Amino acid sequence: MIDTHVNKYRAEKPPLLSTYTDFRKYLSDFYKFKKRTESGGIRAYTYSNFSAAADIKSPNYLKLIIEGKRNLSDDMMKKFSKALKLNKADTEEFIALVKYGQATDPLQKNSFLKELSEIRSKRALQAGEIDQETWDQVPDWIAWVIYAMIDQKDVGFAPKDLKKLFRSHVTEDQIKASIDRLLQSNQISKEESGEFVQNRSMVEGQSNIPVELVRKLQAELIYLGLESLYRDNPKEREFGAFTLALNKEEFEEIRFELRKLRKKFQKDIMMNREKDKGERVYQFNVQLFPVTNENKDL
């Protein structure tokens, strides 16, 4: 007699790691998946089965992790990867996801988020979800800064000179690679005098960037902001925030106004740069995001 319970879920696929930002939710969904697909008759998949697969003595260790009562050590991350049947690339992504989820220091947490974003975007490239040409043309945060440095006074564009101006850690090789990409994509060019000039706006043609590359770039820029929060004198920066409840119409209105404000600043400053150079490069971030879910029961 065919086990109808098993047959019903035979075609179901396990949860996709790359869609999660909460490793505990991923583990919870994985466990529920195993319960549905590997339970039948008098035998049911349990936390003990997972512990056995991970070579862990505690039968309820997965439950404690899911509930947030325990954290995973580096060794346990590898054991969990084994029980989850992750390959080498998946294991690297899982470990980055866990480190991001368990970090408590804001700077460290955002550093792990940046690392996770880089892993996922590179995997999307390897899987063919992002083509190499698009990857090469989309600038990273270093390229954005170098592009803006063309409008900064008295900047020498030798990598060793640029490195001295960066406030965040970069290498000369990273700077050279970013300059090369900007030149190859014709976003900047080098004149006979040796001076660099901007050929077109960096925002042109950026509406079709794959989502993983957008997340990668935004994670890098947000991380720069967090670094500035801890590093720079308050007189050198401006950070402000407020938290409020919005309905959908209010959210869309604020979103529209923020986009309009950003474009206005960009247009006005670009016009000013046609008259004279700037003194230093600044990063201007705008963030509006939900921190609660809707109450579906209302």
N, C-alpha and C positions, 0 to 999 in steps of 0.2 A: 504493500500500500504506500502511495506517495505521500510524503510529509507535506501537506498543503501549506503549512506555516513557512517552511524553508523555501518551498517553490515560489511562494508569493514574493519573497524578497531576493530571489536568486540573482536577478539582474541589477539590483541596487548597488551603487558604487559608494565607496567610503567617502567621508567628508574630505573636501579639497583643502589641503593645508594653506595654499596661497591666498585663500579667501578670508583667512582669520587674522585678527589683530589681538585676540585674547586666547592664549594657549590653553587656559583652563576650560574655556567654552569648546575649543577644538577637542580636547580630551574627553569632555562630557559627551559631545556628539559622536565621537569615535566609539565610546563605550555603548551608547544607545544603538549605534549601527551594528555592533557585534552582537548585542542582545537580540536584535531583530533577525539577523542573518545566520547566527550560529546557535540559536536556541531551538530546541525542538523535542517533542516527546517528554521524557522525564528528565532530560539533561538541558540545563540552561547555562548560558555564558555568564560568568560571575567575575567579580573583582579578583578573585583567586586565580582565575584563568589568565588574567592579564599579568598578575604578579609572577606566575609560573613562567610565562613567555618572556618576562623581563628579568628573570632570575633574581627576584626579590623575595625575601622571606615573609615580610608583612603581607597578609592576604588582602588588607584593605588600604594599601598605600595609595593606589590610584584614587580612591574615594576621598582620602584626606587631601590630596593635591587638588582635585576638582573643587572641593569645598573651601580651598584657600587656607587650610589648617597646617599645611606643610609647603615647603619650597623644594625645588629640585636642585641638587648639587650637580657639578659637572659630570660626575660619574653616573648619577641617576638619569641625567638627560640622555646619555648614550644608551643606558639600559631601556629607557622608555622608547627610544628610537627603534631599538631592536624589537620590542613588543608591538610597536606600531607598524613594523615591517617597512621602515623607510629606507630608501637607498641613500647613497653618500650625499647627493645633492639635497635631498629632502631633509636629511639629518642636519646638515649645515643650516638650512632654513629654520628647522624646528628649534635648534639651539639658540639661534638669534631671536626667535619669537619668544622663547622662554626668558632669555636674559632681559629682553625689553619688558616683559610682563612682570618680572620680579624686581626690577630696579626701583629704588625709592628716591634716589637723588635725581632731581629734574634734569640736570646736565647729562648725567650718565644715561638716564632713561631715553632722552632724545638722541644721544649718541648711538644707542642700540637700535632705535627706530630708523635712524639714517642707515645703519649697517643692514638692517632687514630690508629696507627699500632698495638698496643697491643689489642685494642678493636676488631679490625678486625681479628687478628689471633686467639683470644679466641672464636670469633663467628664461625670461620671456624672449630675450634675444636669441638664446640658444635653441629655444623651441620653435623659432620662426614666427612668433607672435609679433615681434618687432624686427623689421628688416635692418640690415647693417647700415644702409645708406641713411635711413632715418636716425638711427642711433648716432652716427657720426656727425650729423648735421645739428642735432639738438644740443645746445651748449649747456655745460655744467655751470655751477655757481662761479667757478674761477673765471670761466670765459665771460660771464656777465660782468664781473668786476673789471676784467681787462678791457672789455669793450667800453665801459664807462670811463676808464682811466685815460682814454684818448682825449676826453674833455677835461682832464685834470692838469693843472699847471706844472710845468717843468718835470715831466715824467720821462725817464729814460727806459726804453723798452727792452733792454737786455734782461733776460730772466733773472740774473743775479741782482739787478737793480730793482726790478718789480718785487722780488721776494722780500726785500727790506721794507717795502711799503705795506705789504699785507699784514693785517693785524691777527688773522687766523693762520694756523700752520699750513704752509704749502711748500712743495719742493720745486726746484728749478725745472725738473723734468715735467712736472704737472703744468707749470706755467708755459713751457715751450710747447707741450702737446695742445694746450688750449689755444695758443696763438696760431699754431698750424691749422687747427680745425676752423678757426675763424677766417683764416686766409683761404682755405680750400673751399669753404662755403660762400666766399665772396662777401662776407658780412663786414670785413675790413680789408684794406689793401695797404701796401707799403709803397710809398712814392720814391722817386730817385734820390731825394734828399735824405731818405731813411726814416722819414716821419710816417706814422700810421694815421690813416683816416678811416672814418666810418662810412661804409657804402650804403647801408640800408638799416632800417630799424630792426633790432633783435626781436621785436614782437611780431613782425610780419611773417605770415605763413605758419604761426605757431598754434593755430586753432585745431589742427589735426594731429597734434602730438599724442601718441598712445598714452593711455592713462597711467601705466607703470612708470613712464619717463616723467610725466607730470608730477607724480607722487615723489619720485626720486629727487627732482629738482626742488620741490616745495619743502621736503624734509630737510634738505641741505640748507635752504634759506632760513627755515624756522630754527634750525640748530644754531646758525650764525647769530640770530636774535637772542637766543638763550645765552650764548657765550658773551654777548655784549652786556646782558643784564648783570652777569657776575663780574665782568672784567672792567667795563667802562664807567667813568665818573657820570653820575646822573645829569650833570650839566652838558655832557656830550651826546646824550640820547634822550628820547622821549618814549616812555612806555606808559600806557594807560589801558584800563579795561573796566567794563561794568557788565553786570549780569542781570538779565530781565526776561520776563515771559513775553512771547510774541505769538500772534496768530499768523497764519500763512500769508495774508495780505501785507501785514506789517514787515514780515521777514523779507518778502520780495521787494518791498519799497526800499528798505535799508540796503539790501543787496544791490539794487539798481543805483542808489545814490552813492554808494561806496565805489562802484565801478566808474561812475561819472566823475567822482572826485579824483580818483587815481588817474584817469585819462587827462583831466584838466591839469593836474600837477605835472604830469609827464610832458604835455604839450607846452606849457608855460616855461618849464625849465629848459626844454630843448631849444626854445626860442632864445632864452637867455644865453645858452652856451654858444650860439652863433655870434654873440657879441664879445664874450670873454670866457676864459677857462674857469672851471671850478677849483676849489681849494683842496677838496678830498672827496672820496666816493662814499656815499651813504647807501644803506639798504633800507627800503621803505616797504614794510609788510602790512597787509590788511587781513584780518582774520574775523570771520563770523561763522560760528559752528554750534551745533546743538550739544547740550550737556545733559539733557533728559530725554526720555521717550514720551510719546503721546500716551495719554491715559485712554486706552481703547474701551474701557468699561463705562465711560461717561455717555 
